[in-house]
Amino acid sequence: MSPRPSLASRLAAAAGAPAPPPSPAVEAPASETVVAKGAATAPAKARQGKTMIAGYFSPDLARAIKILAVERGVTVQALIGEGLDAVLRQHQRHPFGER
């Protein structure tokens, strides 16, 4: 079975240009286990028993938070935890103090 042509060679053929030379195939040794990108693996110890909370924000806000984290020497996750604790306190709920 021959390998499928690369996208570059197909685009070159469609444009009428000469196809680039094929790159040599690199095979992993049989003894190595290859894990596909996105494959399920065990979570890091710091993430075990935790749930992700996420949201979409403007690039300017994301940049400001990252800069603040660097200036304070903490992680973005720590700043988010601080903010969530502040919201909980504002609504008379017990903060968790997770960082």
DRENPA-3360 file (N, C-alpha, C; in nm, 2 decimals, always signed):
BEGIN
1 = MSPRPSLA = +0.08/-0.12/+0.00/+0.00/+0.00/+0.00/+0.09/+0.12/+0.00 ~ +0.07/+0.21/-0.09/+0.15/+0.33/-0.10/+0.09/+0.44/-0.01 ~ +0.18/+0.53/+0.04/+0.13/+0.63/+0.13/+0.05/+0.74/+0.05 ~ -0.04/+0.80/+0.11/-0.12/+0.91/+0.05/-0.03/+1.02/+0.01 ~ -0.06/+1.09/-0.10/+0.03/+1.21/-0.13/+0.01/+1.32/-0.03 ~ +0.12/+1.40/-0.01/+0.11/+1.50/+0.09/+0.02/+1.62/+0.04 ~ -0.03/+1.70/+0.13/-0.11/+1.81/+0.09/-0.03/+1.91/+0.00 ~ +0.10/+1.92/+0.03/+0.19/+2.01/-0.05/+0.20/+1.97/-0.19;
9 = SRLAAAAG = +0.21/+1.83/-0.21/+0.22/+1.78/-0.35/+0.09/+1.79/-0.42 ~ -0.02/+1.78/-0.35/-0.15/+1.79/-0.41/-0.18/+1.93/-0.45 ~ -0.15/+2.03/-0.36/-0.16/+2.17/-0.39/-0.08/+2.21/-0.51 ~ +0.05/+2.16/-0.51/+0.14/+2.19/-0.62/+0.08/+2.14/-0.75 ~ +0.03/+2.02/-0.75/-0.03/+1.96/-0.87/-0.15/+2.04/-0.92 ~ -0.23/+2.09/-0.83/-0.35/+2.16/-0.87/-0.31/+2.30/-0.92 ~ -0.20/+2.35/-0.88/-0.15/+2.48/-0.93/-0.07/+2.47/-1.05 ~ -0.03/+2.35/-1.09/+0.05/+2.32/-1.21/+0.20/+2.34/-1.18;
17 = APAPPPSP = +0.24/+2.35/-1.06/+0.38/+2.36/-1.03/+0.44/+2.22/-1.00 ~ +0.57/+2.21/-1.01/+0.63/+2.07/-0.98/+0.61/+2.04/-0.83 ~ +0.58/+1.92/-0.80/+0.56/+1.87/-0.67/+0.69/+1.87/-0.59 ~ +0.69/+1.91/-0.46/+0.81/+1.90/-0.38/+0.85/+1.76/-0.36 ~ +0.98/+1.73/-0.34/+1.03/+1.60/-0.32/+0.96/+1.54/-0.19 ~ +0.93/+1.41/-0.19/+0.86/+1.35/-0.08/+0.96/+1.34/+0.04 ~ +0.91/+1.36/+0.16/+0.99/+1.35/+0.28/+1.00/+1.21/+0.32 ~ +1.12/+1.17/+0.37/+1.13/+1.03/+0.41/+1.04/+0.99/+0.52;
25 = AVEAPASE = +0.98/+0.88/+0.52/+0.90/+0.83/+0.63/+0.98/+0.79/+0.75 ~ +0.94/+0.84/+0.87/+1.01/+0.80/+0.99/+0.92/+0.71/+1.07 ~ +0.97/+0.60/+1.10/+0.89/+0.50/+1.18/+0.95/+0.49/+1.32 ~ +0.87/+0.48/+1.41/+0.91/+0.46/+1.55/+0.95/+0.32/+1.57 ~ +1.06/+0.29/+1.65/+1.10/+0.16/+1.68/+0.98/+0.08/+1.74 ~ +0.98/-0.05/+1.71/+0.87/-0.13/+1.76/+0.86/-0.13/+1.92 ~ +0.97/-0.11/+1.98/+0.97/-0.11/+2.13/+0.91/+0.02/+2.19 ~ +0.90/+0.13/+2.11/+0.84/+0.25/+2.16/+0.69/+0.25/+2.15;
33 = TVVAKGAA = +0.62/+0.30/+2.25/+0.48/+0.31/+2.25/+0.45/+0.45/+2.20 ~ +0.37/+0.47/+2.10/+0.34/+0.60/+2.05/+0.20/+0.63/+2.10 ~ +0.18/+0.75/+2.16/+0.05/+0.79/+2.21/+0.00/+0.90/+2.12 ~ -0.11/+0.88/+2.06/-0.17/+0.98/+1.97/-0.20/+1.11/+2.04 ~ -0.19/+1.23/+1.97/-0.22/+1.35/+2.03/-0.36/+1.36/+2.07 ~ -0.39/+1.40/+2.19/-0.53/+1.40/+2.24/-0.58/+1.27/+2.30 ~ -0.49/+1.17/+2.30/-0.53/+1.04/+2.36/-0.55/+1.06/+2.51 ~ -0.64/+0.98/+2.56/-0.67/+0.99/+2.71/-0.55/+0.93/+2.79;
41 = TAPAKARQ = -0.50/+1.01/+2.88/-0.39/+0.97/+2.97/-0.44/+1.00/+3.11 ~ -0.37/+0.95/+3.21/-0.40/+0.98/+3.34/-0.37/+1.13/+3.37 ~ -0.46/+1.20/+3.45/-0.43/+1.34/+3.48/-0.31/+1.36/+3.57 ~ -0.25/+1.47/+3.56/-0.14/+1.50/+3.65/-0.19/+1.50/+3.79 ~ -0.10/+1.47/+3.89/-0.14/+1.46/+4.03/-0.21/+1.58/+4.08 ~ -0.17/+1.70/+4.03/-0.23/+1.83/+4.08/-0.37/+1.84/+4.03 ~ -0.41/+1.77/+3.92/-0.54/+1.78/+3.87/-0.64/+1.67/+3.91 ~ -0.58/+1.57/+3.98/-0.67/+1.46/+4.02/-0.77/+1.51/+4.12;
49 = GKTMIAGY = -0.90/+1.47/+4.10/-1.00/+1.51/+4.19/-1.05/+1.65/+4.17 ~ -1.01/+1.72/+4.06/-1.04/+1.86/+4.04/-1.12/+1.86/+3.91 ~ -1.20/+1.97/+3.89/-1.28/+1.99/+3.77/-1.24/+2.13/+3.71 ~ -1.23/+2.14/+3.58/-1.19/+2.26/+3.52/-1.32/+2.35/+3.51 ~ -1.29/+2.48/+3.54/-1.40/+2.58/+3.51/-1.33/+2.68/+3.41 ~ -1.40/+2.70/+3.30/-1.34/+2.78/+3.20/-1.44/+2.88/+3.14 ~ -1.39/+2.98/+3.07/-1.47/+3.08/+3.00/-1.40/+3.14/+2.89 ~ -1.47/+3.21/+2.81/-1.41/+3.28/+2.69/-1.41/+3.43/+2.72;
57 = FSPDLARA = -1.30/+3.50/+2.71/-1.28/+3.64/+2.74/-1.20/+3.71/+2.63 ~ -1.21/+3.84/+2.63/-1.14/+3.91/+2.52/-0.99/+3.89/+2.53 ~ -0.92/+3.90/+2.42/-0.77/+3.89/+2.42/-0.71/+4.00/+2.51 ~ -0.77/+4.12/+2.52/-0.71/+4.22/+2.61/-0.72/+4.18/+2.76 ~ -0.83/+4.12/+2.80/-0.85/+4.08/+2.94/-0.75/+3.96/+2.96 ~ -0.74/+3.87/+2.87/-0.65/+3.75/+2.89/-0.50/+3.80/+2.91 ~ -0.47/+3.90/+2.82/-0.33/+3.96/+2.83/-0.31/+4.03/+2.96 ~ -0.41/+4.11/+3.01/-0.39/+4.18/+3.13/-0.38/+4.08/+3.25;
65 = IKILAVER = -0.45/+3.97/+3.25/-0.45/+3.87/+3.36/-0.31/+3.81/+3.36 ~ -0.26/+3.77/+3.24/-0.13/+3.71/+3.23/-0.02/+3.80/+3.28 ~ -0.03/+3.93/+3.24/+0.07/+4.02/+3.29/+0.07/+4.04/+3.44 ~ -0.05/+4.05/+3.49/-0.07/+4.06/+3.64/-0.01/+3.94/+3.71 ~ -0.04/+3.82/+3.65/+0.02/+3.70/+3.72/+0.17/+3.70/+3.72 ~ +0.23/+3.74/+3.61/+0.38/+3.75/+3.60/+0.43/+3.86/+3.70 ~ +0.37/+3.97/+3.71/+0.41/+4.08/+3.80/+0.40/+4.03/+3.94 ~ +0.30/+3.96/+3.98/+0.28/+3.91/+4.11/+0.35/+3.78/+4.14;
73 = GVTVQALI = +0.40/+3.72/+4.04/+0.48/+3.59/+4.06/+0.39/+3.47/+4.09 ~ +0.26/+3.48/+4.04/+0.17/+3.37/+4.07/+0.12/+3.31/+3.93 ~ +0.04/+3.21/+3.93/-0.02/+3.16/+3.81/-0.15/+3.22/+3.78 ~ -0.19/+3.21/+3.66/-0.32/+3.26/+3.62/-0.43/+3.19/+3.69 ~ -0.41/+3.06/+3.72/-0.50/+2.98/+3.79/-0.52/+3.04/+3.94 ~ -0.41/+3.08/+4.00/-0.42/+3.14/+4.13/-0.50/+3.27/+4.13 ~ -0.48/+3.35/+4.02/-0.56/+3.47/+4.01/-0.71/+3.44/+3.99 ~ -0.74/+3.34/+3.91/-0.88/+3.30/+3.89/-0.94/+3.25/+4.02;
81 = GEGLDAVL = -0.86/+3.17/+4.10/-0.91/+3.12/+4.23/-0.94/+3.24/+4.32 ~ -0.85/+3.34/+4.32/-0.87/+3.46/+4.40/-0.99/+3.53/+4.37 ~ -1.02/+3.54/+4.24/-1.14/+3.61/+4.19/-1.26/+3.53/+4.23 ~ -1.26/+3.40/+4.21/-1.38/+3.32/+4.25/-1.40/+3.33/+4.40 ~ -1.30/+3.33/+4.48/-1.32/+3.35/+4.63/-1.38/+3.48/+4.66 ~ -1.34/+3.59/+4.59/-1.40/+3.72/+4.61/-1.55/+3.72/+4.57 ~ -1.58/+3.65/+4.47/-1.73/+3.64/+4.43/-1.80/+3.57/+4.54 ~ -1.75/+3.46/+4.58/-1.81/+3.38/+4.69/-1.83/+3.46/+4.82;
89 = RQHQRHPF = -1.73/+3.54/+4.86/-1.74/+3.62/+4.98/-1.85/+3.73/+4.96 ~ -1.85/+3.79/+4.84/-1.95/+3.89/+4.80/-2.09/+3.84/+4.82 ~ -2.11/+3.71/+4.79/-2.25/+3.65/+4.80/-2.26/+3.57/+4.93 ~ -2.18/+3.61/+5.03/-2.19/+3.54/+5.17/-2.18/+3.39/+5.16 ~ -2.08/+3.35/+5.08/-2.05/+3.20/+5.07/-1.91/+3.18/+5.12 ~ -1.88/+3.06/+5.17/-1.75/+3.03/+5.22/-1.65/+3.02/+5.10 ~ -1.54/+3.09/+5.10/-1.44/+3.08/+5.00/-1.36/+2.95/+5.02 ~ -1.32/+2.89/+4.91/-1.24/+2.76/+4.92/-1.09/+2.78/+4.93;
97 = GER = -1.04/+2.90/+4.89/-0.90/+2.92/+4.90/-0.81/+2.83/+4.81 ~ -0.87/+2.78/+4.71/-0.79/+2.69/+4.62/-0.70/+2.77/+4.53 ~ -0.57/+2.73/+4.52/-0.48/+2.80/+4.43/-0.41/+2.69/+4.36;
% end
